[in-house]
Amino acid sequence: MSIKDDAAPPLTYFQSTAAAARAGVSTATLRAYEADGLIKPLRTATGLRLFTQADIDRVKQIYRARQERHGRTGVRREQP
């Protein structure tokens, strides 16, 4: 049996509360970043937001940039 080297591990998804806790921000901050187009979490059919670790890492990056007084406009929007 061979194992593909390029096989990606399965993604883990976090709901808003868990993602916010992991990123060190509030759920309101996550919603604000989404409204500003800075992040684009997955949505379930019922509208539940799901975040990957990459999304959480981006939130941390955005938060740090804002803390360094770059403001929201200093961070580029996510591309679709």
matplotlib code that plots the C-alpha trace (Angstrom):
import matplotlib.pyplot as plt

x = [0.0, 1.4, 0.8, 0.5, 3.0, 0.7, -2.3, -3.5, -4.6, -8.3, -9.2, -10.5, -13.3, -14.0, -17.3, -17.2, -16.8, -14.0, -12.3, -12.5, -11.0, -8.1, -7.5, -7.7, -10.5, -14.3, -16.9, -18.0, -14.4, -14.8, -18.1, -16.6, -13.6, -16.0, -18.2, -15.1, -14.1, -10.9, -11.9, -14.3, -15.3, -17.2, -21.0, -23.2, -26.7, -28.1, -25.6, -23.2, -19.7, -16.9, -13.2, -10.1, -6.8, -5.6, -8.6, -7.7, -4.1, -5.3, -7.4, -4.4, -2.4, -5.1, -5.5, -1.7, -1.7, -4.5, -2.8, 0.3, -2.0, -2.3, -6.1, -8.5, -7.7, -4.0, -5.0, -6.0, -9.3, -9.5, -9.8, -12.8]
y = [0.0, 3.4, 6.7, 9.8, 12.5, 15.2, 14.0, 16.8, 16.0, 16.5, 20.0, 20.7, 23.3, 25.5, 27.3, 31.0, 30.8, 28.3, 30.2, 33.4, 31.9, 30.3, 33.7, 35.7, 37.9, 38.2, 36.7, 40.3, 40.9, 37.8, 39.2, 42.6, 41.2, 39.2, 42.2, 44.2, 41.4, 40.5, 36.9, 34.6, 31.6, 28.7, 28.7, 25.8, 25.6, 27.0, 29.9, 28.7, 30.0, 27.5, 28.5, 26.6, 27.0, 29.1, 31.4, 31.7, 32.4, 35.2, 36.7, 36.8, 38.5, 41.1, 41.7, 42.2, 44.6, 46.6, 46.7, 48.1, 51.0, 50.0, 50.0, 47.9, 49.7, 48.6, 44.9, 43.6, 41.9, 38.2, 37.3, 35.1]
z = [0.0, -0.9, 0.8, -1.3, -0.2, -1.4, 0.7, 2.9, 6.4, 7.2, 8.3, 11.8, 12.0, 15.0, 15.7, 16.5, 20.2, 20.1, 17.2, 19.1, 22.2, 20.2, 18.5, 21.7, 20.4, 20.9, 18.7, 17.9, 16.5, 14.3, 12.9, 12.4, 10.5, 8.4, 7.7, 6.7, 4.2, 6.1, 6.7, 5.1, 7.2, 5.9, 6.5, 7.1, 5.5, 8.7, 8.7, 11.4, 10.9, 10.8, 11.1, 10.2, 11.9, 9.0, 9.6, 13.2, 12.3, 10.0, 12.8, 15.0, 12.3, 11.7, 15.4, 15.9, 12.9, 14.5, 17.8, 16.1, 14.9, 11.3, 11.6, 9.6, 6.4, 6.7, 6.3, 2.9, 2.3, 1.7, -2.0, -2.9]

ax = plt.figure().add_subplot(projection="3d")
ax.plot(x, y, z, "-o")
ax.set_aspect("equal")
plt.show()
